[in-house]
Amino acid sequence: MTAAERLADILKDPTLPVLAIPKELRAGDILLSEQQREAIELALNSRLSVILGGAGCGKTTLIEAIVHCFREHNDAFVPYVVAAPTGKAARNLTERTGIEARTVHGALGKSPDANFLDAVSWNCIGLVVVDEASMVSLEMLAGILNRVRRNCRVVLLGDPNQLLSVGAGNILSDLLTLGVPSICLQQQYRQSTDAAALRQNVVDFPKLNGEYELRWDDSFRLLPADDRAIP
């Protein structure tokens, strides 16, 4: 079955039985915001969902919380898959969350030139989480959707301003156009309150039309440079 056929089936019936999510959610010592809680509800109650956010919006924290909530609501033997398109991204995710992450190719057991639409299925997998989803190709998405069972949750997290896949497809944009359940994280966590301009420029970057709309303070400045000093 192709990615289009799988997506058509998902969009006909996109939701799953509602899981009760605690009002107060934590990932380690971090208390999650109300919007992050909404994102977790979306992820755990949808067959396919997209969570968007720029750098510092808490996507990695969300992955940890999504997996934790899934495990809380399921038997310990119900397996899940956490993956990223590249080895570096998978390693970073493992180091930051303590959750074993693999490359998408590794999770699928495929090399780049293999058939991604074979008959193998993930009958026992209840959750698939893919980070850095802007770099996921159409072929990778097809391989994932072709394997998961009907009641599996597939969650794609990514930054729409990050690198696109080296393969065919622009899946985040296409899935949003198709109406796949989605949420865009707005709050910035990585910069401190002393870095107000930097934080705001990161959050607003997709909407900026030019330099004149940037904000400025000690955290975000333009430094003059001699053209001869620029390599």
RAKAZI-V901329 format. One record per pair of residues at least 12 apart in sequence whose C-alpha atoms are under 10 Angstrom apart, sorted by sequence separation. I is the first residue (numbers start at 1). J is the second residue. D is the distance in Angstrom with one decimal. If there is no record, write none. Layout:
i->I j->J d->D
i->I j->J d->D
This chain:
i->25 j->37 d->7.0
i->39 j->51 d->6.9
i->82 j->94 d->9.2
i->89 j->101 d->8.9
i->90 j->102 d->5.4
i->91 j->103 d->8.9
i->108 j->120 d->9.3
i->160 j->172 d->7.2
i->187 j->199 d->9.3
i->188 j->200 d->8.1
i->201 j->213 d->8.8
i->202 j->214 d->9.7
i->24 j->37 d->8.3
i->39 j->52 d->9.6
i->67 j->80 d->8.0
i->89 j->102 d->8.9
i->90 j->103 d->5.9
i->108 j->121 d->9.8
i->159 j->172 d->9.1
i->160 j->173 d->7.9
i->187 j->200 d->9.6
i->201 j->214 d->6.1
i->23 j->37 d->8.0
i->67 j->81 d->9.4
i->87 j->101 d->9.2
i->88 j->102 d->9.8
i->89 j->103 d->8.1
i->90 j->104 d->9.0
i->108 j->122 d->9.5
i->130 j->144 d->9.9
i->158 j->172 d->8.0
i->188 j->202 d->8.1
i->200 j->214 d->8.5
i->201 j->215 d->6.5
i->22 j->37 d->8.8
i->25 j->40 d->9.6
i->36 j->51 d->9.8
i->67 j->82 d->8.7
i->87 j->102 d->7.2
i->88 j->103 d->8.8
i->141 j->156 d->9.8
i->156 j->171 d->9.8
i->157 j->172 d->9.0
i->188 j->203 d->6.7
i->200 j->215 d->7.3
i->201 j->216 d->8.9
i->21 j->37 d->8.1
i->86 j->102 d->8.5
i->87 j->103 d->5.7
i->128 j->144 d->8.5
i->156 j->172 d->8.4
i->187 j->203 d->7.6
i->198 j->214 d->9.1
i->199 j->215 d->9.4
i->200 j->216 d->9.6
i->21 j->38 d->9.5
i->82 j->99 d->7.8
i->83 j->100 d->8.5
i->84 j->101 d->7.2
i->85 j->102 d->8.5
i->86 j->103 d->5.6
i->87 j->104 d->9.0
i->128 j->145 d->9.9
i->186 j->203 d->6.8
i->197 j->214 d->7.9
i->198 j->215 d->7.6
i->64 j->82 d->9.9
i->81 j->99 d->9.8
i->82 j->100 d->7.0
i->83 j->101 d->5.0
i->84 j->102 d->6.4
i->85 j->103 d->5.3
i->86 j->104 d->7.6
i->87 j->105 d->9.7
i->185 j->203 d->9.4
i->186 j->204 d->9.1
i->197 j->215 d->5.1
i->198 j->216 d->7.7
i->21 j->40 d->8.2
i->22 j->41 d->10.0
i->43 j->62 d->9.9
i->63 j->82 d->8.6
i->81 j->100 d->8.6
i->82 j->101 d->4.9
i->83 j->102 d->4.7
i->84 j->103 d->5.0
i->85 j->104 d->5.3
i->86 j->105 d->8.7
i->87 j->106 d->9.3
i->196 j->215 d->8.5
i->197 j->216 d->5.4
i->198 j->217 d->8.0
i->201 j->220 d->8.6
i->21 j->41 d->6.8
i->39 j->59 d->9.8
i->43 j->63 d->9.9
i->81 j->101 d->7.5
i->82 j->102 d->6.5
i->83 j->103 d->5.2
i->84 j->104 d->5.6
i->85 j->105 d->7.5
i->86 j->106 d->9.8
i->128 j->148 d->8.5
i->136 j->156 d->9.3
i->196 j->216 d->8.6
i->197 j->217 d->5.8
i->198 j->218 d->8.9
i->199 j->219 d->8.7
i->200 j->220 d->10.0
i->20 j->41 d->8.4
i->36 j->57 d->9.4
i->81 j->102 d->8.1
i->82 j->103 d->8.5
i->83 j->104 d->5.4
i->84 j->105 d->8.9
i->85 j->106 d->9.4
i->127 j->148 d->8.8
i->195 j->216 d->9.6
i->196 j->217 d->7.5
i->197 j->218 d->8.1
i->198 j->219 d->5.7
i->199 j->220 d->9.0
i->19 j->41 d->7.7
i->36 j->58 d->8.1
i->40 j->62 d->7.2
i->44 j->66 d->7.4
i->82 j->104 d->8.6
i->83 j->105 d->8.9
i->84 j->106 d->9.6
i->117 j->139 d->8.7
i->121 j->143 d->9.7
i->122 j->144 d->9.1
i->125 j->147 d->9.3
i->126 j->148 d->8.2
i->127 j->149 d->9.9
i->133 j->155 d->9.3
i->134 j->156 d->8.8
i->136 j->158 d->9.6
i->195 j->217 d->7.6
i->196 j->218 d->9.0
i->197 j->219 d->6.4
i->198 j->220 d->5.3
i->18 j->41 d->8.3
i->21 j->44 d->9.1
i->36 j->59 d->8.8
i->39 j->62 d->8.0
i->40 j->63 d->8.8
i->43 j->66 d->7.4
i->44 j->67 d->9.4
i->81 j->104 d->9.4
i->83 j->106 d->8.5
i->84 j->107 d->9.4
i->116 j->139 d->6.7
i->117 j->140 d->9.7
i->120 j->143 d->9.6
i->121 j->144 d->9.2
i->122 j->145 d->9.9
i->125 j->148 d->7.0
i->126 j->149 d->8.0
i->133 j->156 d->5.7
i->134 j->157 d->8.1
i->135 j->158 d->8.5
i->194 j->217 d->9.2
i->195 j->218 d->7.4
i->196 j->219 d->7.3
i->197 j->220 d->6.0
i->198 j->221 d->9.0
i->18 j->42 d->9.6
i->20 j->44 d->9.6
i->83 j->107 d->7.1
i->115 j->139 d->9.1
i->116 j->140 d->7.2
i->121 j->145 d->9.5
i->122 j->146 d->9.0
i->123 j->147 d->7.9
i->124 j->148 d->8.7
i->125 j->149 d->7.6
i->126 j->150 d->9.4
i->127 j->151 d->9.0
i->128 j->152 d->7.4
i->129 j->153 d->8.2
i->130 j->154 d->7.9
i->131 j->155 d->8.5
i->132 j->156 d->7.9
i->133 j->157 d->5.5
i->134 j->158 d->5.5
i->135 j->159 d->9.6
i->160 j->184 d->9.9
i->194 j->218 d->8.5
i->195 j->219 d->5.0
i->196 j->220 d->8.7
i->197 j->221 d->9.1
i->19 j->44 d->6.9
i->20 j->45 d->9.6
i->33 j->58 d->9.8
i->36 j->61 d->9.1
i->37 j->62 d->8.7
i->40 j->65 d->7.5
i->41 j->66 d->8.8
i->44 j->69 d->8.4
i->82 j->107 d->8.4
i->83 j->108 d->9.9
i->116 j->141 d->9.2
i->117 j->142 d->7.0
i->118 j->143 d->8.2
i->121 j->146 d->7.3
i->122 j->147 d->5.3
i->123 j->148 d->6.7
i->124 j->149 d->7.9
i->126 j->151 d->7.1
i->127 j->152 d->5.5
i->128 j->153 d->6.1
i->129 j->154 d->6.0
i->130 j->155 d->6.2
i->131 j->156 d->6.2
i->132 j->157 d->6.1
i->133 j->158 d->4.8
i->134 j->159 d->6.5
i->135 j->160 d->9.8
i->140 j->165 d->10.0
i->157 j->182 d->9.8
i->159 j->184 d->9.5
i->194 j->219 d->7.5
i->195 j->220 d->7.7
i->16 j->42 d->10.0
i->18 j->44 d->7.8
i->19 j->45 d->6.6
i->32 j->58 d->9.0
i->36 j->62 d->6.9
i->40 j->66 d->5.8
i->44 j->70 d->7.2
i->81 j->107 d->7.4
i->104 j->130 d->7.8
i->116 j->142 d->7.0
i->117 j->143 d->5.7
i->120 j->146 d->8.3
i->121 j->147 d->4.1
i->122 j->148 d->5.2
i->123 j->149 d->5.7
i->125 j->151 d->9.2
i->126 j->152 d->4.5
i->127 j->153 d->4.7
i->128 j->154 d->4.7
i->129 j->155 d->4.7
i->130 j->156 d->5.0
i->131 j->157 d->4.9
i->132 j->158 d->4.7
i->133 j->159 d->7.7
i->134 j->160 d->6.4
i->156 j->182 d->9.4
i->157 j->183 d->9.8
i->158 j->184 d->9.7
i->159 j->185 d->9.9
i->15 j->42 d->9.0
i->16 j->43 d->10.0
i->17 j->44 d->9.0
i->18 j->45 d->5.4
i->39 j->66 d->8.9
i->40 j->67 d->9.5
i->43 j->70 d->9.8
i->81 j->108 d->9.9
i->103 j->130 d->9.1
i->104 j->131 d->9.7
i->112 j->139 d->9.2
i->116 j->143 d->4.7
i->117 j->144 d->9.0
i->119 j->146 d->8.1
i->120 j->147 d->6.3
i->121 j->148 d->6.2
i->122 j->149 d->6.5
i->123 j->150 d->9.2
i->125 j->152 d->6.6
i->126 j->153 d->6.2
i->127 j->154 d->6.0
i->128 j->155 d->6.1
i->129 j->156 d->6.1
i->130 j->157 d->6.2
i->131 j->158 d->6.1
i->132 j->159 d->7.0
i->133 j->160 d->8.9
i->134 j->161 d->8.3
i->135 j->162 d->8.0
i->136 j->163 d->9.9
i->137 j->164 d->8.3
i->138 j->165 d->8.7
i->140 j->167 d->9.1
i->155 j->182 d->9.7
i->157 j->184 d->9.8
i->192 j->219 d->9.8
i->15 j->43 d->9.8
i->16 j->44 d->7.9
i->17 j->45 d->6.4
i->18 j->46 d->8.8
i->37 j->65 d->9.2
i->41 j->69 d->9.7
i->101 j->129 d->9.3
i->102 j->130 d->9.5
i->103 j->131 d->9.8
i->112 j->140 d->9.2
i->115 j->143 d->8.5
i->116 j->144 d->8.4
i->117 j->145 d->9.3
i->118 j->146 d->8.1
i->119 j->147 d->7.8
i->120 j->148 d->9.5
i->121 j->149 d->7.4
i->123 j->151 d->9.7
i->124 j->152 d->8.8
i->125 j->153 d->8.9
i->126 j->154 d->8.6
i->127 j->155 d->7.8
i->128 j->156 d->8.4
i->129 j->157 d->7.7
i->130 j->158 d->8.5
i->131 j->159 d->9.4
i->132 j->160 d->9.4
i->134 j->162 d->6.5
i->135 j->163 d->6.2
i->136 j->164 d->7.6
i->137 j->165 d->5.3
i->139 j->167 d->7.8
i->140 j->168 d->9.7
i->141 j->169 d->9.5
i->191 j->219 d->9.4
i->15 j->44 d->9.2
i->16 j->45 d->5.0
i->17 j->46 d->8.5
i->32 j->61 d->8.5
i->36 j->65 d->9.3
i->37 j->66 d->9.5
i->40 j->69 d->8.3
i->64 j->93 d->9.4
i->101 j->130 d->9.2
i->117 j->146 d->6.4
i->118 j->147 d->8.6
i->123 j->152 d->8.9
i->133 j->162 d->9.3
i->134 j->163 d->6.5
i->135 j->164 d->4.7
i->136 j->165 d->5.5
i->137 j->166 d->7.3
i->138 j->167 d->7.4
i->139 j->168 d->7.4
i->140 j->169 d->9.8
i->15 j->45 d->5.8
i->16 j->46 d->5.4
i->17 j->47 d->10.0
i->32 j->62 d->8.4
i->36 j->66 d->10.0
i->40 j->70 d->9.7
i->63 j->93 d->9.0
i->64 j->94 d->10.0
i->101 j->131 d->9.5
i->110 j->140 d->9.7
i->116 j->146 d->8.2
i->117 j->147 d->8.3
i->122 j->152 d->9.1
i->132 j->162 d->8.2
i->133 j->163 d->9.6
i->134 j->164 d->5.3
i->135 j->165 d->3.8
i->136 j->166 d->8.5
i->137 j->167 d->5.2
i->138 j->168 d->5.9
i->139 j->169 d->8.1
i->141 j->171 d->8.0
i->14 j->45 d->8.8
i->15 j->46 d->4.4
i->16 j->47 d->6.3
i->30 j->61 d->8.2
i->68 j->99 d->9.8
i->116 j->147 d->9.3
i->132 j->163 d->8.9
i->133 j->164 d->8.7
i->134 j->165 d->6.5
i->135 j->166 d->7.2
i->136 j->167 d->8.0
i->137 j->168 d->5.6
i->138 j->169 d->4.9
i->14 j->46 d->5.8
i->15 j->47 d->5.8
i->16 j->48 d->9.7
i->60 j->92 d->9.7
i->61 j->93 d->9.9
i->64 j->96 d->9.1
i->65 j->97 d->9.5
i->67 j->99 d->8.6
i->104 j->136 d->8.4
i->108 j->140 d->8.7
i->132 j->164 d->9.5
i->133 j->165 d->8.6
i->135 j->167 d->8.4
i->136 j->168 d->9.1
i->137 j->169 d->5.4
i->138 j->170 d->7.4
i->13 j->46 d->9.2
i->14 j->47 d->5.5
i->15 j->48 d->8.3
i->27 j->60 d->9.9
i->28 j->61 d->8.8
i->32 j->65 d->8.7
i->60 j->93 d->7.1
i->64 j->97 d->5.9
i->110 j->143 d->9.3
i->132 j->165 d->9.9
i->136 j->169 d->8.0
i->137 j->170 d->7.1
i->138 j->171 d->6.4
i->13 j->47 d->8.3
i->14 j->48 d->6.9
i->15 j->49 d->9.7
i->27 j->61 d->6.3
i->60 j->94 d->10.0
i->63 j->97 d->8.0
i->64 j->98 d->8.3
i->135 j->169 d->9.1
i->136 j->170 d->8.0
i->137 j->171 d->7.0
i->14 j->49 d->8.9
i->26 j->61 d->9.1
i->27 j->62 d->7.6
i->30 j->65 d->9.9
i->61 j->96 d->8.6
i->62 j->97 d->9.8
i->64 j->99 d->7.4
i->105 j->140 d->7.6
i->108 j->143 d->7.3
i->134 j->169 d->9.6
i->135 j->170 d->8.2
i->136 j->171 d->7.1
i->137 j->172 d->9.9
i->10 j->46 d->9.2
i->11 j->47 d->8.9
i->26 j->62 d->9.5
i->27 j->63 d->9.1
i->28 j->64 d->8.6
i->60 j->96 d->7.6
i->61 j->97 d->7.5
i->63 j->99 d->9.2
i->104 j->140 d->7.1
i->108 j->144 d->7.4
i->134 j->170 d->7.2
i->135 j->171 d->8.6
i->136 j->172 d->8.7
i->10 j->47 d->6.7
i->11 j->48 d->8.7
i->27 j->64 d->6.3
i->28 j->65 d->8.6
i->60 j->97 d->7.3
i->104 j->141 d->9.2
i->107 j->144 d->9.1
i->133 j->170 d->9.6
i->134 j->171 d->7.0
i->135 j->172 d->9.2
i->10 j->48 d->7.3
i->26 j->64 d->9.3
i->27 j->65 d->5.3
i->93 j->131 d->8.2
i->105 j->143 d->9.2
i->133 j->171 d->8.0
i->134 j->172 d->6.1
i->26 j->65 d->6.9
i->27 j->66 d->9.1
i->104 j->143 d->9.2
i->105 j->144 d->9.9
i->108 j->147 d->8.7
i->133 j->172 d->7.2
i->134 j->173 d->8.8
i->25 j->65 d->7.7
i->27 j->67 d->10.0
i->90 j->130 d->9.5
i->104 j->144 d->8.5
i->7 j->48 d->8.8
i->27 j->68 d->8.1
i->81 j->122 d->10.0
i->90 j->131 d->8.2
i->26 j->68 d->9.4
i->27 j->69 d->9.8
i->80 j->122 d->9.8
i->89 j->131 d->7.9
i->90 j->132 d->9.3
i->25 j->68 d->10.0
i->26 j->69 d->9.8
i->79 j->122 d->9.7
i->89 j->132 d->7.5
i->25 j->69 d->8.9
i->79 j->123 d->10.0
i->80 j->124 d->8.5
i->81 j->125 d->7.3
i->161 j->205 d->8.9
i->79 j->124 d->6.6
i->80 j->125 d->5.3
i->81 j->126 d->8.4
i->82 j->127 d->8.3
i->83 j->128 d->7.8
i->84 j->129 d->8.4
i->85 j->130 d->7.9
i->86 j->131 d->9.7
i->161 j->206 d->7.4
i->78 j->124 d->6.5
i->79 j->125 d->5.1
i->80 j->126 d->5.7
i->81 j->127 d->6.3
i->82 j->128 d->5.9
i->83 j->129 d->6.3
i->84 j->130 d->5.4
i->85 j->131 d->7.6
i->86 j->132 d->8.7
i->160 j->206 d->8.7
i->22 j->69 d->9.0
i->77 j->124 d->9.1
i->78 j->125 d->6.5
i->79 j->126 d->6.2
i->80 j->127 d->4.7
i->81 j->128 d->4.7
i->82 j->129 d->4.8
i->83 j->130 d->4.9
i->84 j->131 d->4.9
i->85 j->132 d->6.8
i->21 j->69 d->7.6
i->77 j->125 d->9.8
i->78 j->126 d->6.4
i->79 j->127 d->7.4
i->80 j->128 d->5.9
i->81 j->129 d->6.2
i->82 j->130 d->6.0
i->83 j->131 d->6.4
i->84 j->132 d->6.0
i->85 j->133 d->7.3
i->20 j->69 d->9.5
i->21 j->70 d->9.8
i->78 j->127 d->8.8
i->79 j->128 d->9.3
i->80 j->129 d->8.1
i->81 j->130 d->8.3
i->82 j->131 d->7.9
i->83 j->132 d->9.0
i->84 j->133 d->7.3
i->85 j->134 d->9.0
i->86 j->135 d->8.6
i->19 j->69 d->9.2
i->83 j->133 d->9.6
i->85 j->135 d->6.3
i->86 j->136 d->9.4
i->19 j->70 d->8.9
i->21 j->72 d->9.9
i->84 j->135 d->8.7
i->85 j->136 d->6.0
i->21 j->73 d->9.3
i->74 j->126 d->8.9
i->84 j->136 d->8.2
i->85 j->137 d->8.7
i->20 j->73 d->8.5
i->19 j->73 d->7.5
i->71 j->126 d->9.8
i->85 j->140 d->8.7
i->112 j->167 d->9.7
i->70 j->126 d->8.5
i->71 j->127 d->9.7
i->70 j->127 d->7.7
i->67 j->127 d->8.1
i->66 j->127 d->9.3
i->67 j->128 d->9.3
i->67 j->129 d->8.4
i->66 j->129 d->8.7
i->63 j->129 d->7.4
i->63 j->130 d->8.9
i->63 j->131 d->8.2
i->28 j->97 d->9.2
i->27 j->97 d->9.1
i->60 j->131 d->8.1
i->59 j->131 d->8.3
i->60 j->132 d->10.0
i->80 j->152 d->9.3
i->84 j->156 d->9.7
i->59 j->132 d->9.5
i->80 j->153 d->9.4
i->81 j->154 d->9.4
i->82 j->155 d->9.5
i->83 j->156 d->9.8
i->84 j->157 d->9.6
i->47 j->127 d->9.2
i->48 j->128 d->9.4
i->49 j->129 d->9.8
i->50 j->130 d->9.8
i->51 j->131 d->9.6
i->52 j->132 d->9.8
i->85 j->165 d->8.7
i->47 j->128 d->10.0
i->52 j->133 d->9.3
i->51 j->133 d->9.4
i->52 j->134 d->9.6
i->44 j->127 d->8.4
i->50 j->133 d->8.9
i->70 j->153 d->9.7
i->43 j->127 d->9.4
i->43 j->129 d->9.2
i->66 j->155 d->9.3
i->63 j->155 d->9.2
i->63 j->156 d->9.9
i->63 j->157 d->8.5
i->62 j->157 d->9.3
i->48 j->145 d->9.2
i->60 j->157 d->8.9
i->59 j->157 d->6.9
i->59 j->158 d->7.8
i->59 j->159 d->9.2
i->47 j->148 d->9.8
i->47 j->149 d->9.6
i->57 j->159 d->9.5
i->47 j->150 d->7.5
i->55 j->158 d->9.4
i->47 j->151 d->6.6
i->48 j->152 d->8.5
i->49 j->153 d->8.1
i->50 j->154 d->8.8
i->51 j->155 d->7.5
i->52 j->156 d->8.4
i->53 j->157 d->7.9
i->54 j->158 d->7.8
i->55 j->159 d->7.3
i->46 j->151 d->9.0
i->47 j->152 d->6.1
i->48 j->153 d->6.0
i->49 j->154 d->6.5
i->50 j->155 d->6.0
i->51 j->156 d->6.2
i->52 j->157 d->5.9
i->53 j->158 d->6.4
i->54 j->159 d->5.0
i->45 j->151 d->9.9
i->46 j->152 d->8.7
i->47 j->153 d->4.6
i->48 j->154 d->4.7
i->49 j->155 d->5.1
i->50 j->156 d->4.9
i->51 j->157 d->4.7
i->52 j->158 d->5.2
i->53 j->159 d->5.1
i->54 j->160 d->7.4
i->55 j->161 d->9.4
i->45 j->152 d->9.9
i->46 j->153 d->6.2
i->47 j->154 d->5.9
i->48 j->155 d->5.9
i->49 j->156 d->6.3
i->50 j->157 d->5.9
i->51 j->158 d->6.6
i->52 j->159 d->5.6
i->53 j->160 d->7.3
i->54 j->161 d->7.3
i->55 j->162 d->9.3
i->44 j->152 d->9.3
i->45 j->153 d->7.6
i->46 j->154 d->7.8
i->47 j->155 d->8.2
i->48 j->156 d->7.9
i->49 j->157 d->8.6
i->50 j->158 d->7.9
i->51 j->159 d->8.7
i->52 j->160 d->6.8
i->53 j->161 d->9.0
i->54 j->162 d->8.4
i->44 j->153 d->6.4
i->46 j->155 d->8.4
i->52 j->161 d->9.8
i->43 j->153 d->7.0
i->44 j->154 d->8.7
i->42 j->153 d->10.0
i->43 j->154 d->7.6
i->44 j->155 d->8.4
i->43 j->155 d->5.9
i->42 j->155 d->9.1
i->43 j->156 d->8.9
i->2 j->116 d->9.8
i->3 j->117 d->9.0
i->43 j->157 d->10.0
i->2 j->117 d->7.3
i->40 j->155 d->9.7
i->1 j->117 d->7.0
i->1 j->118 d->8.9
i->1 j->119 d->9.1
i->52 j->172 d->8.7
i->51 j->172 d->9.4
i->50 j->172 d->7.5
i->50 j->175 d->8.0
i->49 j->175 d->9.0
i->50 j->176 d->7.9
i->59 j->185 d->8.3
i->48 j->175 d->9.6
i->49 j->176 d->9.5
i->57 j->184 d->9.4
i->58 j->185 d->8.0
i->57 j->185 d->6.2
i->58 j->186 d->9.6
i->56 j->185 d->9.8
i->57 j->186 d->6.7
i->58 j->187 d->8.3
i->49 j->179 d->9.8
i->50 j->180 d->7.1
i->51 j->181 d->8.8
i->52 j->182 d->7.6
i->53 j->183 d->8.6
i->54 j->184 d->9.0
i->56 j->186 d->9.8
i->57 j->187 d->5.8
i->58 j->188 d->7.6
i->49 j->180 d->6.2
i->50 j->181 d->6.4
i->51 j->182 d->5.7
i->52 j->183 d->6.2
i->53 j->184 d->5.6
i->54 j->185 d->7.8
i->56 j->187 d->8.3
i->57 j->188 d->4.8
i->58 j->189 d->6.7
i->48 j->180 d->6.9
i->49 j->181 d->5.0
i->50 j->182 d->4.6
i->51 j->183 d->5.2
i->52 j->184 d->4.5
i->53 j->185 d->4.9
i->54 j->186 d->8.2
i->56 j->188 d->5.5
i->57 j->189 d->5.8
i->58 j->190 d->8.2
i->47 j->180 d->9.5
i->48 j->181 d->7.1
i->49 j->182 d->5.5
i->50 j->183 d->6.6
i->51 j->184 d->5.9
i->52 j->185 d->6.1
i->53 j->186 d->6.8
i->54 j->187 d->9.4
i->55 j->188 d->7.9
i->56 j->189 d->5.3
i->57 j->190 d->7.3
i->16 j->150 d->9.3
i->17 j->151 d->9.0
i->46 j->180 d->9.3
i->47 j->181 d->9.1
i->48 j->182 d->8.9
i->49 j->183 d->8.4
i->50 j->184 d->8.5
i->51 j->185 d->7.4
i->52 j->186 d->9.0
i->53 j->187 d->8.8
i->54 j->188 d->8.3
i->55 j->189 d->8.9
i->56 j->190 d->4.6
i->3 j->138 d->7.8
i->7 j->142 d->9.2
i->10 j->145 d->9.5
i->16 j->151 d->6.8
i->46 j->181 d->7.4
i->53 j->188 d->9.2
i->55 j->190 d->7.8
i->56 j->191 d->7.6
i->3 j->139 d->8.2
i->6 j->142 d->8.1
i->14 j->150 d->10.0
i->15 j->151 d->9.1
i->16 j->152 d->8.7
i->45 j->181 d->10.0
i->46 j->182 d->9.7
i->2 j->139 d->9.5
i->3 j->140 d->9.5
i->5 j->142 d->9.6
i->13 j->150 d->9.9
i->14 j->151 d->10.0
i->16 j->153 d->8.3
i->3 j->141 d->7.0
i->4 j->142 d->8.2
i->7 j->145 d->7.9
i->15 j->153 d->9.4
i->43 j->181 d->8.7
i->2 j->141 d->9.9
i->3 j->142 d->4.4
i->6 j->145 d->6.3
i->7 j->146 d->9.9
i->42 j->181 d->7.4
i->43 j->182 d->8.7
i->2 j->142 d->6.4
i->3 j->143 d->7.9
i->5 j->145 d->9.6
i->6 j->146 d->6.9
i->10 j->150 d->8.3
i->42 j->182 d->7.5
i->43 j->183 d->9.6
i->1 j->142 d->8.6
i->2 j->143 d->8.7
i->3 j->144 d->8.9
i->4 j->145 d->9.7
i->5 j->146 d->9.3
i->9 j->150 d->9.3
i->42 j->183 d->8.0
i->1 j->143 d->9.7
i->3 j->145 d->6.6
i->6 j->148 d->9.9
i->2 j->145 d->8.6
i->3 j->146 d->7.1
i->39 j->182 d->8.2
i->40 j->183 d->10.0
i->56 j->199 d->8.9
i->1 j->145 d->9.1
i->2 j->146 d->7.2
i->6 j->150 d->9.8
i->39 j->183 d->6.4
i->55 j->199 d->9.9
i->1 j->146 d->6.4
i->38 j->183 d->8.3
i->39 j->184 d->8.5
i->57 j->202 d->9.7
i->1 j->147 d->9.7
i->39 j->185 d->8.2
i->56 j->202 d->8.7
i->57 j->203 d->8.6
i->36 j->183 d->9.4
i->38 j->185 d->9.9
i->55 j->202 d->7.4
i->56 j->203 d->9.0
i->35 j->183 d->8.8
i->36 j->184 d->9.7
i->54 j->202 d->7.3
i->55 j->203 d->8.4
i->35 j->184 d->9.0
i->36 j->185 d->7.4
i->54 j->203 d->6.8
i->35 j->185 d->7.0
i->36 j->186 d->9.7
i->53 j->203 d->8.7
i->54 j->204 d->9.5
i->35 j->186 d->8.3
i->36 j->187 d->9.3
i->54 j->205 d->9.0
i->35 j->187 d->8.5
i->54 j->206 d->9.2
i->33 j->187 d->8.9
i->14 j->180 d->7.9
i->15 j->181 d->9.1
i->11 j->178 d->8.4
i->14 j->181 d->7.9
i->7 j->175 d->8.9
i->11 j->179 d->7.9
i->11 j->180 d->7.0
i->8 j->178 d->9.5
i->10 j->180 d->8.8
i->11 j->181 d->9.2
i->7 j->178 d->9.0
i->7 j->180 d->8.9
